[in-house]
C-alpha cells in the first residue's frame, strides 16, 4: 500500500489530477462535466480519472451505466484532500 505522502506527491505532480480531485471534493461529476468546468481536454480527464481510480482515491459511482458515469472521491481520496 502506498503511504499518504507518496500518494499526495503523486497527485500534486499533475495539474490535471489536482484539478480533478478539487472538483470532485465538491460533488460527484461526469467526465464531460469535469471537461467543461476545468477546461481540460476529455482525453486528459479520462486518463487522470483512470490513474486516480487505480490509486484508490477516485471511484466510479455508476459503473453499470455506459454513459453518464459519475465519479467521486473515495474515503482515502477525501482524507488526502481534507487532511
N, CA, C and O atoms as a Maestro MAE file, in Angstrom:
{
 s_m_m2io_version
 :::
 2.0.0
}

f_m_ct {
 s_m_title
 :::
 protein
 m_atom[332] {
  # First column is atom index #
  i_m_mmod_type
  r_m_x_coord
  r_m_y_coord
  r_m_z_coord
  i_m_residue_number
  s_m_chain_name
  s_m_pdb_residue_name
  s_m_pdb_atom_name
  i_m_atomic_number
  :::
  1 25 0.842 -1.195 0.000 1 A "UNK " " N  " 7
  2 3 0.000 0.000 0.000 1 A "UNK " " CA " 6
  3 2 0.882 1.253 0.000 1 A "UNK " " C  " 6
  4 15 1.881 1.314 0.717 1 A "UNK " " O  " 8
  5 25 0.521 2.211 -0.777 2 A "UNK " " N  " 7
  6 3 1.261 3.465 -0.879 2 A "UNK " " CA " 6
  7 2 0.931 4.329 0.332 2 A "UNK " " C  " 6
  8 15 -0.229 4.434 0.732 2 A "UNK " " O  " 8
  9 25 1.966 4.950 0.918 3 A "UNK " " N  " 7
  10 3 1.671 5.798 2.077 3 A "UNK " " CA " 6
  11 2 1.060 7.128 1.631 3 A "UNK " " C  " 6
  12 15 1.129 7.518 0.465 3 A "UNK " " O  " 8
  13 25 0.471 7.792 2.596 4 A "UNK " " N  " 7
  14 3 -0.274 9.033 2.336 4 A "UNK " " CA " 6
  15 2 0.577 10.084 1.619 4 A "UNK " " C  " 6
  16 15 0.093 10.752 0.705 4 A "UNK " " O  " 8
  17 25 1.823 10.231 2.021 5 A "UNK " " N  " 7
  18 3 2.667 11.289 1.457 5 A "UNK " " CA " 6
  19 2 3.085 10.974 0.027 5 A "UNK " " C  " 6
  20 15 3.178 11.875 -0.807 5 A "UNK " " O  " 8
  21 25 3.338 9.691 -0.263 6 A "UNK " " N  " 7
  22 3 3.652 9.308 -1.639 6 A "UNK " " CA " 6
  23 2 2.446 9.556 -2.545 6 A "UNK " " C  " 6
  24 15 2.584 10.033 -3.671 6 A "UNK " " O  " 8
  25 25 1.271 9.227 -2.033 7 A "UNK " " N  " 7
  26 3 0.040 9.428 -2.789 7 A "UNK " " CA " 6
  27 2 -0.225 10.914 -3.024 7 A "UNK " " C  " 6
  28 15 -0.599 11.322 -4.124 7 A "UNK " " O  " 8
  29 25 -0.030 11.707 -1.987 8 A "UNK " " N  " 7
  30 3 -0.217 13.159 -2.112 8 A "UNK " " CA " 6
  31 2 0.766 13.726 -3.146 8 A "UNK " " C  " 6
  32 15 0.389 14.553 -3.977 8 A "UNK " " O  " 8
  33 25 2.014 13.280 -3.089 9 A "UNK " " N  " 7
  34 3 3.021 13.715 -4.055 9 A "UNK " " CA " 6
  35 2 2.662 13.317 -5.475 9 A "UNK " " C  " 6
  36 15 2.865 14.085 -6.415 9 A "UNK " " O  " 8
  37 25 2.127 12.110 -5.626 10 A "UNK " " N  " 7
  38 3 1.701 11.631 -6.942 10 A "UNK " " CA " 6
  39 2 0.599 12.531 -7.507 10 A "UNK " " C  " 6
  40 15 0.640 12.904 -8.679 10 A "UNK " " O  " 8
  41 25 -0.369 12.872 -6.684 11 A "UNK " " N  " 7
  42 3 -1.471 13.737 -7.126 11 A "UNK " " CA " 6
  43 2 -0.953 15.131 -7.474 11 A "UNK " " C  " 6
  44 15 -1.321 15.697 -8.503 11 A "UNK " " O  " 8
  45 25 -0.107 15.676 -6.620 12 A "UNK " " N  " 7
  46 3 0.406 17.033 -6.828 12 A "UNK " " CA " 6
  47 2 1.336 17.149 -8.038 12 A "UNK " " C  " 6
  48 15 1.588 18.253 -8.522 12 A "UNK " " O  " 8
  49 25 1.842 16.023 -8.524 13 A "UNK " " N  " 7
  50 3 2.757 16.039 -9.668 13 A "UNK " " CA " 6
  51 2 2.048 16.352 -10.988 13 A "UNK " " C  " 6
  52 15 2.705 16.585 -12.003 13 A "UNK " " O  " 8
  53 25 0.727 16.359 -10.978 14 A "UNK " " N  " 7
  54 3 -0.027 16.636 -12.208 14 A "UNK " " CA " 6
  55 2 -1.110 17.669 -11.941 14 A "UNK " " C  " 6
  56 15 -1.945 17.485 -11.055 14 A "UNK " " O  " 8
  57 25 -1.099 18.741 -12.696 15 A "UNK " " N  " 7
  58 3 -2.131 19.769 -12.504 15 A "UNK " " CA " 6
  59 2 -3.512 19.222 -12.838 15 A "UNK " " C  " 6
  60 15 -4.514 19.673 -12.283 15 A "UNK " " O  " 8
  61 25 -3.566 18.247 -13.745 16 A "UNK " " N  " 7
  62 3 -4.854 17.634 -14.084 16 A "UNK " " CA " 6
  63 2 -5.408 16.848 -12.897 16 A "UNK " " C  " 6
  64 15 -6.586 16.965 -12.563 16 A "UNK " " O  " 8
  65 25 -4.555 16.051 -12.268 17 A "UNK " " N  " 7
  66 3 -5.005 15.261 -11.111 17 A "UNK " " CA " 6
  67 2 -5.440 16.174 -9.976 17 A "UNK " " C  " 6
  68 15 -6.448 15.912 -9.320 17 A "UNK " " O  " 8
  69 25 -4.692 17.238 -9.741 18 A "UNK " " N  " 7
  70 3 -5.047 18.194 -8.679 18 A "UNK " " CA " 6
  71 2 -6.405 18.820 -8.970 18 A "UNK " " C  " 6
  72 15 -7.271 18.860 -8.096 18 A "UNK " " O  " 8
  73 25 -6.596 19.305 -10.183 19 A "UNK " " N  " 7
  74 3 -7.851 19.974 -10.549 19 A "UNK " " CA " 6
  75 2 -9.041 19.028 -10.426 19 A "UNK " " C  " 6
  76 15 -10.100 19.421 -9.938 19 A "UNK " " O  " 8
  77 25 -8.871 17.792 -10.863 20 A "UNK " " N  " 7
  78 3 -9.958 16.812 -10.782 20 A "UNK " " CA " 6
  79 2 -10.281 16.486 -9.335 20 A "UNK " " C  " 6
  80 15 -11.453 16.410 -8.966 20 A "UNK " " O  " 8
  81 25 -9.269 16.294 -8.516 21 A "UNK " " N  " 7
  82 3 -9.507 15.997 -7.094 21 A "UNK " " CA " 6
  83 2 -10.251 17.155 -6.432 21 A "UNK " " C  " 6
  84 15 -11.184 16.934 -5.660 21 A "UNK " " O  " 8
  85 25 -9.846 18.373 -6.727 22 A "UNK " " N  " 7
  86 3 -10.518 19.542 -6.139 22 A "UNK " " CA " 6
  87 2 -11.968 19.635 -6.601 22 A "UNK " " C  " 6
  88 15 -12.858 19.912 -5.798 22 A "UNK " " O  " 8
  89 25 -12.209 19.407 -7.878 23 A "UNK " " N  " 7
  90 3 -13.577 19.479 -8.407 23 A "UNK " " CA " 6
  91 2 -14.461 18.393 -7.797 23 A "UNK " " C  " 6
  92 15 -15.618 18.650 -7.464 23 A "UNK " " O  " 8
  93 25 -13.927 17.195 -7.650 24 A "UNK " " N  " 7
  94 3 -14.711 16.089 -7.094 24 A "UNK " " CA " 6
  95 2 -14.909 16.217 -5.587 24 A "UNK " " C  " 6
  96 15 -15.771 15.550 -5.014 24 A "UNK " " O  " 8
  97 25 -14.118 17.065 -4.946 25 A "UNK " " N  " 7
  98 3 -14.290 17.258 -3.498 25 A "UNK " " CA " 6
  99 2 -15.590 18.001 -3.195 25 A "UNK " " C  " 6
  100 15 -16.100 17.941 -2.076 25 A "UNK " " O  " 8
  101 25 -16.119 18.696 -4.193 26 A "UNK " " N  " 7
  102 3 -17.369 19.446 -4.016 26 A "UNK " " CA " 6
  103 2 -18.576 18.533 -4.205 26 A "UNK " " C  " 6
  104 15 -19.501 18.545 -3.392 26 A "UNK " " O  " 8
  105 25 -18.565 17.741 -5.279 27 A "UNK " " N  " 7
  106 3 -19.661 16.811 -5.571 27 A "UNK " " CA " 6
  107 2 -19.234 15.880 -6.699 27 A "UNK " " C  " 6
  108 15 -18.333 16.216 -7.466 27 A "UNK " " O  " 8
  109 25 -19.872 14.705 -6.812 28 A "UNK " " N  " 7
  110 3 -19.561 13.799 -7.923 28 A "UNK " " CA " 6
  111 2 -19.882 14.461 -9.265 28 A "UNK " " C  " 6
  112 15 -20.801 15.273 -9.373 28 A "UNK " " O  " 8
  113 25 -19.103 14.092 -10.280 29 A "UNK " " N  " 7
  114 3 -19.279 14.675 -11.611 29 A "UNK " " CA " 6
  115 2 -18.982 13.628 -12.678 29 A "UNK " " C  " 6
  116 15 -18.313 12.625 -12.426 29 A "UNK " " O  " 8
  117 25 -19.495 13.889 -13.869 30 A "UNK " " N  " 7
  118 3 -19.169 13.052 -15.026 30 A "UNK " " CA " 6
  119 2 -17.886 13.603 -15.664 30 A "UNK " " C  " 6
  120 15 -17.528 14.757 -15.433 30 A "UNK " " O  " 8
  121 25 -17.197 12.783 -16.464 31 A "UNK " " N  " 7
  122 3 -16.021 13.297 -17.169 31 A "UNK " " CA " 6
  123 2 -16.349 14.512 -18.043 31 A "UNK " " C  " 6
  124 15 -15.545 15.439 -18.143 31 A "UNK " " O  " 8
  125 25 -17.521 14.508 -18.673 32 A "UNK " " N  " 7
  126 3 -17.921 15.636 -19.526 32 A "UNK " " CA " 6
  127 2 -18.088 16.909 -18.689 32 A "UNK " " C  " 6
  128 15 -17.685 17.991 -19.117 32 A "UNK " " O  " 8
  129 25 -18.681 16.780 -17.496 33 A "UNK " " N  " 7
  130 3 -18.831 17.938 -16.605 33 A "UNK " " CA " 6
  131 2 -17.465 18.458 -16.167 33 A "UNK " " C  " 6
  132 15 -17.249 19.668 -16.089 33 A "UNK " " O  " 8
  133 25 -16.545 17.535 -15.882 34 A "UNK " " N  " 7
  134 3 -15.188 17.941 -15.495 34 A "UNK " " CA " 6
  135 2 -14.495 18.661 -16.648 34 A "UNK " " C  " 6
  136 15 -13.827 19.674 -16.445 34 A "UNK " " O  " 8
  137 25 -14.658 18.133 -17.854 35 A "UNK " " N  " 7
  138 3 -14.061 18.760 -19.038 35 A "UNK " " CA " 6
  139 2 -14.542 20.203 -19.184 35 A "UNK " " C  " 6
  140 15 -13.743 21.111 -19.414 35 A "UNK " " O  " 8
  141 25 -15.832 20.402 -19.049 36 A "UNK " " N  " 7
  142 3 -16.417 21.737 -19.212 36 A "UNK " " CA " 6
  143 2 -16.003 22.673 -18.071 36 A "UNK " " C  " 6
  144 15 -15.615 23.817 -18.310 36 A "UNK " " O  " 8
  145 25 -16.088 22.182 -16.834 37 A "UNK " " N  " 7
  146 3 -15.770 23.013 -15.667 37 A "UNK " " CA " 6
  147 2 -14.294 23.395 -15.601 37 A "UNK " " C  " 6
  148 15 -13.953 24.529 -15.264 37 A "UNK " " O  " 8
  149 25 -13.424 22.445 -15.922 38 A "UNK " " N  " 7
  150 3 -11.987 22.662 -15.758 38 A "UNK " " CA " 6
  151 2 -11.288 23.130 -17.029 38 A "UNK " " C  " 6
  152 15 -10.122 23.524 -16.993 38 A "UNK " " O  " 8
  153 25 -12.005 23.087 -18.160 39 A "UNK " " N  " 7
  154 3 -11.421 23.455 -19.448 39 A "UNK " " CA " 6
  155 2 -10.154 22.635 -19.741 39 A "UNK " " C  " 6
  156 15 -9.112 23.162 -20.131 39 A "UNK " " O  " 8
  157 25 -10.298 21.329 -19.533 40 A "UNK " " N  " 7
  158 3 -9.224 20.373 -19.792 40 A "UNK " " CA " 6
  159 2 -9.748 19.385 -20.829 40 A "UNK " " C  " 6
  160 15 -10.906 18.971 -20.762 40 A "UNK " " O  " 8
  161 25 -8.903 19.005 -21.785 41 A "UNK " " N  " 7
  162 3 -9.318 18.069 -22.833 41 A "UNK " " CA " 6
  163 2 -9.845 16.770 -22.227 41 A "UNK " " C  " 6
  164 15 -9.356 16.293 -21.204 41 A "UNK " " O  " 8
  165 25 -10.861 16.215 -22.894 42 A "UNK " " N  " 7
  166 3 -11.507 14.995 -22.418 42 A "UNK " " CA " 6
  167 2 -10.503 13.852 -22.254 42 A "UNK " " C  " 6
  168 15 -10.595 13.079 -21.300 42 A "UNK " " O  " 8
  169 25 -9.550 13.744 -23.176 43 A "UNK " " N  " 7
  170 3 -8.557 12.658 -23.099 43 A "UNK " " CA " 6
  171 2 -7.724 12.759 -21.824 43 A "UNK " " C  " 6
  172 15 -7.387 11.739 -21.223 43 A "UNK " " O  " 8
  173 25 -7.388 13.980 -21.406 44 A "UNK " " N  " 7
  174 3 -6.632 14.174 -20.164 44 A "UNK " " CA " 6
  175 2 -7.493 13.820 -18.954 44 A "UNK " " C  " 6
  176 15 -7.013 13.206 -18.001 44 A "UNK " " O  " 8
  177 25 -8.763 14.209 -18.998 45 A "UNK " " N  " 7
  178 3 -9.695 13.892 -17.910 45 A "UNK " " CA " 6
  179 2 -9.810 12.381 -17.760 45 A "UNK " " C  " 6
  180 15 -9.702 11.843 -16.659 45 A "UNK " " O  " 8
  181 25 -10.029 11.714 -18.874 46 A "UNK " " N  " 7
  182 3 -10.207 10.265 -18.878 46 A "UNK " " CA " 6
  183 2 -8.981 9.547 -18.316 46 A "UNK " " C  " 6
  184 15 -9.106 8.650 -17.483 46 A "UNK " " O  " 8
  185 25 -7.800 9.946 -18.776 47 A "UNK " " N  " 7
  186 3 -6.569 9.316 -18.306 47 A "UNK " " CA " 6
  187 2 -6.353 9.574 -16.822 47 A "UNK " " C  " 6
  188 15 -6.001 8.659 -16.078 47 A "UNK " " O  " 8
  189 25 -6.560 10.806 -16.387 48 A "UNK " " N  " 7
  190 3 -6.359 11.150 -14.977 48 A "UNK " " CA " 6
  191 2 -7.352 10.413 -14.079 48 A "UNK " " C  " 6
  192 15 -6.987 9.970 -12.990 48 A "UNK " " O  " 8
  193 25 -8.601 10.278 -14.523 49 A "UNK " " N  " 7
  194 3 -9.588 9.531 -13.728 49 A "UNK " " CA " 6
  195 2 -9.167 8.072 -13.577 49 A "UNK " " C  " 6
  196 15 -9.319 7.491 -12.503 49 A "UNK " " O  " 8
  197 25 -8.639 7.477 -14.645 50 A "UNK " " N  " 7
  198 3 -8.168 6.091 -14.563 50 A "UNK " " CA " 6
  199 2 -7.006 5.987 -13.590 50 A "UNK " " C  " 6
  200 15 -6.975 5.078 -12.760 50 A "UNK " " O  " 8
  201 25 -6.052 6.903 -13.680 51 A "UNK " " N  " 7
  202 3 -4.899 6.884 -12.776 51 A "UNK " " CA " 6
  203 2 -5.340 7.046 -11.322 51 A "UNK " " C  " 6
  204 15 -4.879 6.321 -10.441 51 A "UNK " " O  " 8
  205 25 -6.230 7.997 -11.081 52 A "UNK " " N  " 7
  206 3 -6.705 8.248 -9.718 52 A "UNK " " CA " 6
  207 2 -7.537 7.080 -9.198 52 A "UNK " " C  " 6
  208 15 -7.496 6.760 -8.010 52 A "UNK " " O  " 8
  209 25 -8.276 6.458 -10.075 53 A "UNK " " N  " 7
  210 3 -9.058 5.277 -9.707 53 A "UNK " " CA " 6
  211 2 -8.131 4.113 -9.359 53 A "UNK " " C  " 6
  212 15 -8.356 3.401 -8.380 53 A "UNK " " O  " 8
  213 25 -7.092 3.928 -10.165 54 A "UNK " " N  " 7
  214 3 -6.110 2.866 -9.904 54 A "UNK " " CA " 6
  215 2 -5.404 3.067 -8.566 54 A "UNK " " C  " 6
  216 15 -5.012 2.097 -7.917 54 A "UNK " " O  " 8
  217 25 -5.242 4.319 -8.157 55 A "UNK " " N  " 7
  218 3 -4.592 4.634 -6.875 55 A "UNK " " CA " 6
  219 2 -5.570 4.550 -5.700 55 A "UNK " " C  " 6
  220 15 -5.158 4.626 -4.542 55 A "UNK " " O  " 8
  221 25 -6.865 4.394 -5.997 56 A "UNK " " N  " 7
  222 3 -7.857 4.223 -4.942 56 A "UNK " " CA " 6
  223 2 -8.373 5.500 -4.317 56 A "UNK " " C  " 6
  224 15 -8.927 5.465 -3.218 56 A "UNK " " O  " 8
  225 25 -8.204 6.635 -4.993 57 A "UNK " " N  " 7
  226 3 -8.676 7.908 -4.431 57 A "UNK " " CA " 6
  227 2 -9.937 8.426 -5.121 57 A "UNK " " C  " 6
  228 15 -10.602 9.329 -4.614 57 A "UNK " " O  " 8
  229 25 -10.259 7.853 -6.268 58 A "UNK " " N  " 7
  230 3 -11.467 8.205 -7.019 58 A "UNK " " CA " 6
  231 2 -12.159 6.898 -7.391 58 A "UNK " " C  " 6
  232 15 -11.500 5.888 -7.642 58 A "UNK " " O  " 8
  233 25 -13.497 6.924 -7.426 59 A "UNK " " N  " 7
  234 3 -14.236 5.734 -7.838 59 A "UNK " " CA " 6
  235 2 -15.407 6.123 -8.725 59 A "UNK " " C  " 6
  236 15 -15.957 7.220 -8.624 59 A "UNK " " O  " 8
  237 25 -15.771 5.189 -9.599 60 A "UNK " " N  " 7
  238 3 -16.960 5.381 -10.429 60 A "UNK " " CA " 6
  239 2 -18.162 5.002 -9.582 60 A "UNK " " C  " 6
  240 15 -18.238 3.889 -9.061 60 A "UNK " " O  " 8
  241 25 -19.095 5.925 -9.448 61 A "UNK " " N  " 7
  242 3 -20.276 5.712 -8.614 61 A "UNK " " CA " 6
  243 2 -21.415 5.044 -9.381 61 A "UNK " " C  " 6
  244 15 -22.374 4.563 -8.778 61 A "UNK " " O  " 8
  245 25 -21.311 5.015 -10.707 62 A "UNK " " N  " 7
  246 3 -22.360 4.418 -11.549 62 A "UNK " " CA " 6
  247 2 -21.728 3.476 -12.581 62 A "UNK " " C  " 6
  248 15 -21.882 3.702 -13.781 62 A "UNK " " O  " 8
  249 25 -21.024 2.429 -12.145 63 A "UNK " " N  " 7
  250 3 -20.287 1.572 -13.083 63 A "UNK " " CA " 6
  251 2 -21.166 0.810 -14.076 63 A "UNK " " C  " 6
  252 15 -20.689 0.428 -15.145 63 A "UNK " " O  " 8
  253 25 -22.428 0.586 -13.748 64 A "UNK " " N  " 7
  254 3 -23.309 -0.170 -14.648 64 A "UNK " " CA " 6
  255 2 -23.757 0.649 -15.860 64 A "UNK " " C  " 6
  256 15 -24.198 0.090 -16.864 64 A "UNK " " O  " 8
  257 25 -23.643 1.954 -15.762 65 A "UNK " " N  " 7
  258 3 -24.070 2.816 -16.867 65 A "UNK " " CA " 6
  259 2 -22.971 2.926 -17.917 65 A "UNK " " C  " 6
  260 15 -21.789 3.022 -17.590 65 A "UNK " " O  " 8
  261 25 -23.383 2.910 -19.188 66 A "UNK " " N  " 7
  262 3 -22.418 3.081 -20.269 66 A "UNK " " CA " 6
  263 2 -22.089 4.563 -20.458 66 A "UNK " " C  " 6
  264 15 -20.941 4.926 -20.715 66 A "UNK " " O  " 8
  265 25 -23.102 5.404 -20.327 67 A "UNK " " N  " 7
  266 3 -22.914 6.853 -20.423 67 A "UNK " " CA " 6
  267 2 -23.294 7.479 -19.094 67 A "UNK " " C  " 6
  268 15 -23.917 6.834 -18.251 67 A "UNK " " O  " 8
  269 25 -22.925 8.719 -18.912 68 A "UNK " " N  " 7
  270 3 -23.233 9.467 -17.683 68 A "UNK " " CA " 6
  271 2 -22.665 8.792 -16.438 68 A "UNK " " C  " 6
  272 15 -23.339 8.697 -15.413 68 A "UNK " " O  " 8
  273 25 -21.429 8.328 -16.535 69 A "UNK " " N  " 7
  274 3 -20.776 7.745 -15.365 69 A "UNK " " CA " 6
  275 2 -20.352 8.875 -14.441 69 A "UNK " " C  " 6
  276 15 -19.688 9.823 -14.859 69 A "UNK " " O  " 8
  277 25 -20.742 8.760 -13.193 70 A "UNK " " N  " 7
  278 3 -20.371 9.755 -12.195 70 A "UNK " " CA " 6
  279 2 -19.192 9.244 -11.388 70 A "UNK " " C  " 6
  280 15 -19.133 8.072 -11.016 70 A "UNK " " O  " 8
  281 25 -18.250 10.148 -11.123 71 A "UNK " " N  " 7
  282 3 -17.070 9.832 -10.333 71 A "UNK " " CA " 6
  283 2 -17.070 10.682 -9.074 71 A "UNK " " C  " 6
  284 15 -17.522 11.827 -9.074 71 A "UNK " " O  " 8
  285 25 -16.555 10.096 -8.005 72 A "UNK " " N  " 7
  286 3 -16.446 10.810 -6.742 72 A "UNK " " CA " 6
  287 2 -15.201 10.355 -6.006 72 A "UNK " " C  " 6
  288 15 -14.540 9.399 -6.410 72 A "UNK " " O  " 8
  289 25 -14.892 11.043 -4.930 73 A "UNK " " N  " 7
  290 3 -13.739 10.683 -4.116 73 A "UNK " " CA " 6
  291 2 -14.078 9.496 -3.222 73 A "UNK " " C  " 6
  292 15 -15.207 9.365 -2.748 73 A "UNK " " O  " 8
  293 25 -13.097 8.639 -3.000 74 A "UNK " " N  " 7
  294 3 -13.228 7.561 -2.033 74 A "UNK " " CA " 6
  295 2 -12.921 8.138 -0.650 74 A "UNK " " C  " 6
  296 15 -12.566 9.311 -0.534 74 A "UNK " " O  " 8
  297 25 -13.053 7.332 0.385 75 A "UNK " " N  " 7
  298 3 -12.685 7.784 1.737 75 A "UNK " " CA " 6
  299 2 -11.222 8.196 1.762 75 A "UNK " " C  " 6
  300 15 -10.861 9.211 2.358 75 A "UNK " " O  " 8
  301 25 -10.385 7.402 1.111 76 A "UNK " " N  " 7
  302 3 -8.955 7.723 1.050 76 A "UNK " " CA " 6
  303 2 -8.730 9.034 0.298 76 A "UNK " " C  " 6
  304 15 -7.891 9.841 0.698 76 A "UNK " " O  " 8
  305 25 -9.466 9.246 -0.775 77 A "UNK " " N  " 7
  306 3 -9.355 10.488 -1.542 77 A "UNK " " CA " 6
  307 2 -9.759 11.698 -0.722 77 A "UNK " " C  " 6
  308 15 -9.124 12.750 -0.799 77 A "UNK " " O  " 8
  309 25 -10.825 11.547 0.071 78 A "UNK " " N  " 7
  310 3 -11.275 12.645 0.935 78 A "UNK " " CA " 6
  311 2 -10.232 12.961 1.997 78 A "UNK " " C  " 6
  312 15 -10.029 14.127 2.338 78 A "UNK " " O  " 8
  313 25 -9.569 11.934 2.523 79 A "UNK " " N  " 7
  314 3 -8.511 12.161 3.521 79 A "UNK " " CA " 6
  315 2 -7.364 12.963 2.910 79 A "UNK " " C  " 6
  316 15 -6.819 13.867 3.544 79 A "UNK " " O  " 8
  317 25 -7.010 12.625 1.682 80 A "UNK " " N  " 7
  318 3 -5.916 13.336 1.001 80 A "UNK " " CA " 6
  319 2 -6.283 14.808 0.818 80 A "UNK " " C  " 6
  320 15 -5.450 15.684 1.049 80 A "UNK " " O  " 8
  321 25 -7.506 15.083 0.411 81 A "UNK " " N  " 7
  322 3 -7.948 16.459 0.154 81 A "UNK " " CA " 6
  323 2 -8.146 17.252 1.436 81 A "UNK " " C  " 6
  324 15 -7.723 18.404 1.527 81 A "UNK " " O  " 8
  325 25 -8.777 16.648 2.414 82 A "UNK " " N  " 7
  326 3 -9.207 17.406 3.593 82 A "UNK " " CA " 6
  327 2 -8.274 17.320 4.797 82 A "UNK " " C  " 6
  328 15 -8.489 18.030 5.780 82 A "UNK " " O  " 8
  329 25 -7.250 16.479 4.752 83 A "UNK " " N  " 7
  330 3 -6.304 16.406 5.887 83 A "UNK " " CA " 6
  331 2 -5.129 17.327 5.683 83 A "UNK " " C  " 6
  332 15 -4.241 17.393 6.533 83 A "UNK " " O  " 8
  :::
 }
 m_bond[331] {
  # First column is bond index #
  i_m_from
  i_m_to
  i_m_order
  :::
  1 1 2 1
  2 2 3 1
  3 3 4 2
  4 3 5 1
  5 5 6 1
  6 6 7 1
  7 7 8 2
  8 7 9 1
  9 9 10 1
  10 10 11 1
  11 11 12 2
  12 11 13 1
  13 13 14 1
  14 14 15 1
  15 15 16 2
  16 15 17 1
  17 17 18 1
  18 18 19 1
  19 19 20 2
  20 19 21 1
  21 21 22 1
  22 22 23 1
  23 23 24 2
  24 23 25 1
  25 25 26 1
  26 26 27 1
  27 27 28 2
  28 27 29 1
  29 29 30 1
  30 30 31 1
  31 31 32 2
  32 31 33 1
  33 33 34 1
  34 34 35 1
  35 35 36 2
  36 35 37 1
  37 37 38 1
  38 38 39 1
  39 39 40 2
  40 39 41 1
  41 41 42 1
  42 42 43 1
  43 43 44 2
  44 43 45 1
  45 45 46 1
  46 46 47 1
  47 47 48 2
  48 47 49 1
  49 49 50 1
  50 50 51 1
  51 51 52 2
  52 51 53 1
  53 53 54 1
  54 54 55 1
  55 55 56 2
  56 55 57 1
  57 57 58 1
  58 58 59 1
  59 59 60 2
  60 59 61 1
  61 61 62 1
  62 62 63 1
  63 63 64 2
  64 63 65 1
  65 65 66 1
  66 66 67 1
  67 67 68 2
  68 67 69 1
  69 69 70 1
  70 70 71 1
  71 71 72 2
  72 71 73 1
  73 73 74 1
  74 74 75 1
  75 75 76 2
  76 75 77 1
  77 77 78 1
  78 78 79 1
  79 79 80 2
  80 79 81 1
  81 81 82 1
  82 82 83 1
  83 83 84 2
  84 83 85 1
  85 85 86 1
  86 86 87 1
  87 87 88 2
  88 87 89 1
  89 89 90 1
  90 90 91 1
  91 91 92 2
  92 91 93 1
  93 93 94 1
  94 94 95 1
  95 95 96 2
  96 95 97 1
  97 97 98 1
  98 98 99 1
  99 99 100 2
  100 99 101 1
  101 101 102 1
  102 102 103 1
  103 103 104 2
  104 103 105 1
  105 105 106 1
  106 106 107 1
  107 107 108 2
  108 107 109 1
  109 109 110 1
  110 110 111 1
  111 111 112 2
  112 111 113 1
  113 113 114 1
  114 114 115 1
  115 115 116 2
  116 115 117 1
  117 117 118 1
  118 118 119 1
  119 119 120 2
  120 119 121 1
  121 121 122 1
  122 122 123 1
  123 123 124 2
  124 123 125 1
  125 125 126 1
  126 126 127 1
  127 127 128 2
  128 127 129 1
  129 129 130 1
  130 130 131 1
  131 131 132 2
  132 131 133 1
  133 133 134 1
  134 134 135 1
  135 135 136 2
  136 135 137 1
  137 137 138 1
  138 138 139 1
  139 139 140 2
  140 139 141 1
  141 141 142 1
  142 142 143 1
  143 143 144 2
  144 143 145 1
  145 145 146 1
  146 146 147 1
  147 147 148 2
  148 147 149 1
  149 149 150 1
  150 150 151 1
  151 151 152 2
  152 151 153 1
  153 153 154 1
  154 154 155 1
  155 155 156 2
  156 155 157 1
  157 157 158 1
  158 158 159 1
  159 159 160 2
  160 159 161 1
  161 161 162 1
  162 162 163 1
  163 163 164 2
  164 163 165 1
  165 165 166 1
  166 166 167 1
  167 167 168 2
  168 167 169 1
  169 169 170 1
  170 170 171 1
  171 171 172 2
  172 171 173 1
  173 173 174 1
  174 174 175 1
  175 175 176 2
  176 175 177 1
  177 177 178 1
  178 178 179 1
  179 179 180 2
  180 179 181 1
  181 181 182 1
  182 182 183 1
  183 183 184 2
  184 183 185 1
  185 185 186 1
  186 186 187 1
  187 187 188 2
  188 187 189 1
  189 189 190 1
  190 190 191 1
  191 191 192 2
  192 191 193 1
  193 193 194 1
  194 194 195 1
  195 195 196 2
  196 195 197 1
  197 197 198 1
  198 198 199 1
  199 199 200 2
  200 199 201 1
  201 201 202 1
  202 202 203 1
  203 203 204 2
  204 203 205 1
  205 205 206 1
  206 206 207 1
  207 207 208 2
  208 207 209 1
  209 209 210 1
  210 210 211 1
  211 211 212 2
  212 211 213 1
  213 213 214 1
  214 214 215 1
  215 215 216 2
  216 215 217 1
  217 217 218 1
  218 218 219 1
  219 219 220 2
  220 219 221 1
  221 221 222 1
  222 222 223 1
  223 223 224 2
  224 223 225 1
  225 225 226 1
  226 226 227 1
  227 227 228 2
  228 227 229 1
  229 229 230 1
  230 230 231 1
  231 231 232 2
  232 231 233 1
  233 233 234 1
  234 234 235 1
  235 235 236 2
  236 235 237 1
  237 237 238 1
  238 238 239 1
  239 239 240 2
  240 239 241 1
  241 241 242 1
  242 242 243 1
  243 243 244 2
  244 243 245 1
  245 245 246 1
  246 246 247 1
  247 247 248 2
  248 247 249 1
  249 249 250 1
  250 250 251 1
  251 251 252 2
  252 251 253 1
  253 253 254 1
  254 254 255 1
  255 255 256 2
  256 255 257 1
  257 257 258 1
  258 258 259 1
  259 259 260 2
  260 259 261 1
  261 261 262 1
  262 262 263 1
  263 263 264 2
  264 263 265 1
  265 265 266 1
  266 266 267 1
  267 267 268 2
  268 267 269 1
  269 269 270 1
  270 270 271 1
  271 271 272 2
  272 271 273 1
  273 273 274 1
  274 274 275 1
  275 275 276 2
  276 275 277 1
  277 277 278 1
  278 278 279 1
  279 279 280 2
  280 279 281 1
  281 281 282 1
  282 282 283 1
  283 283 284 2
  284 283 285 1
  285 285 286 1
  286 286 287 1
  287 287 288 2
  288 287 289 1
  289 289 290 1
  290 290 291 1
  291 291 292 2
  292 291 293 1
  293 293 294 1
  294 294 295 1
  295 295 296 2
  296 295 297 1
  297 297 298 1
  298 298 299 1
  299 299 300 2
  300 299 301 1
  301 301 302 1
  302 302 303 1
  303 303 304 2
  304 303 305 1
  305 305 306 1
  306 306 307 1
  307 307 308 2
  308 307 309 1
  309 309 310 1
  310 310 311 1
  311 311 312 2
  312 311 313 1
  313 313 314 1
  314 314 315 1
  315 315 316 2
  316 315 317 1
  317 317 318 1
  318 318 319 1
  319 319 320 2
  320 319 321 1
  321 321 322 1
  322 322 323 1
  323 323 324 2
  324 323 325 1
  325 325 326 1
  326 326 327 1
  327 327 328 2
  328 327 329 1
  329 329 330 1
  330 330 331 1
  331 331 332 2
  :::
 }
}
